[in-house]
Amino acid sequence: MPQTILITGGAGFIGSNFVPYFCAKYPEVQVINLDKLTYAGNLDNLKECADMKNYRFVQGDICDRALINQLFDENDIRGVIHFAAESHVDNSIKNPGAFIETNICGTFHLVDAAFRHWMDGPNKVKPGYENCRFHHISTDEVYGALGAEGFFTEKTPYAPNSPYSASKASSDFIVRAYHHTFGLNVTTSNCSNNYGPKQHHEKLIPHIIEAALAGKPLPIYGKGENVRDWLYVLDHCKAIDLIFHQGKAGETYNIGGHNEKNNMTIVKTICNILDTLKPRPDGKSYAEQISFVADRAGHDFRYAIDATKLETELGWEADETFDTGIIKTVKWYVK
């Protein structure tokens, strides 16, 4: 009988890139995609799965404990890959409560349901459930901010600065506690900024592409000097697959693209690509639409990931550089 994996948040940006990749790679594995379909979830992004016999979508909330228990019981879930989260920092500043509810309480309900389905008590795995695993997807923002130098490693102390990153840090600790207290087989990954197809238009790269093509101002926080390490979404998906199958129980793995860019560079790169791909009718550069807006409250200056552990222990490496990934991304949005 094929095993069943529960993927949460599979209609979101990273999840909707991961689910088709995973379903195609493991046709013998039954995949249930549980997503609440908030504004950030989009079933159009899962059209590739329409004819896949090993894929099923369930609309629901990870905070709905009765539903979670039902899914585990009726489908004998043997693995969880947990993407579902509120993830937009600006939204967490406006409405922190939603982030506490989904990211903290939702993660608790999931990991607790997994524990009760797979184990008879602390450190007592049910016979036949020895290989069940809960993989939790987190963010580099839990580590706080870096200065001009240095990198986040798995040993960097947590210092979250926004309601979003604080809620993700909390969820990381809940998952960690279920391993250390109960012996649950868990892994966690903390990734840098993702980009690529299917991302919601509130995020920097799709927002800039959309605004540029609409002839609107291209808003940049402050002076555009904030630095992020950019990771192409499919490279992230491959890393999650690797950690889920080969990572060591209880361990955390940082996933980064070795692509540090400041926001100004990102926006100018997009403008240059669009100038070639879809020139403005007046012949001018899209860069003329750049405008500066008041900086975000508590805006972390720089994030950068050291992915050495993932690369050396599990053999992962990114397939895309920023230069190759950003061209693919812009072409997808233009299309």
Stockholm file with secondary structure:
# STOCKHOLM 1.0

chainA/1-335         MPQTILITGGAGFIGSNFVPYFCAKYPEVQVINLDKLTYAGNLDNLKECADMKNYRFVQGDICDRALINQLFDENDIRGVIHFAAESHVDNSIKNPGAFIETNICGTFHLVDAAFRHWMDGPNKVKPGYENCRFHHISTDEVYGALGAEGFFTEKTPYAPNSPYSASKASSDFIVRAYHHTFGLNVTTSNCSNNYGPKQHHEKLIPHIIEAALAGKPLPIYGKGENVRDWLYVLDHCKAIDLIFHQGKAGETYNIGGHNEKNNMTIVKTICNILDTLKPRPDGKSYAEQISFVADRAGHDFRYAIDATKLETELGWEADETFDTGIIKTVKWYVK
#=GR chainA/1-335 SS CCCEEEEESTTSHHHHHHHHHHHHHCTTSEEEEEECCCTTCCGGGGGGGTTCTTEEEEECCTTCHHHHHHHHHHHTEEEEEECCCCCCHHHHHHCHHHHIIIIIIIHHHHHHHHHHHHEEETTEECTTCTTCEEEEEEEGGGGCCBCSSCCBCTTSCCCCCSHHHHHHHHHHHHHHHHHHHHCCCEEEEEECEEESTTCCTTSHHHHHHHHHHTTCCEEEETTSCCEEEEEEHHHHHHHHHHHHHHSCTTCEEEECCSCEEEHHHHHHHHHHHHHHHSCCTTSCCGGGGEEEECCCTTCCCBCCBCCHHHHHHHCCCCSCCHHHHHHHHHHHHHC
#=GC SS_cons         CCCEEEEESTTSHHHHHHHHHHHHHCTTSEEEEEECCCTTCCGGGGGGGTTCTTEEEEECCTTCHHHHHHHHHHHTEEEEEECCCCCCHHHHHHCHHHHIIIIIIIHHHHHHHHHHHHEEETTEECTTCTTCEEEEEEEGGGGCCBCSSCCBCTTSCCCCCSHHHHHHHHHHHHHHHHHHHHCCCEEEEEECEEESTTCCTTSHHHHHHHHHHTTCCEEEETTSCCEEEEEEHHHHHHHHHHHHHHSCTTCEEEECCSCEEEHHHHHHHHHHHHHHHSCCTTSCCGGGGEEEECCCTTCCCBCCBCCHHHHHHHCCCCSCCHHHHHHHHHHHHHC
//
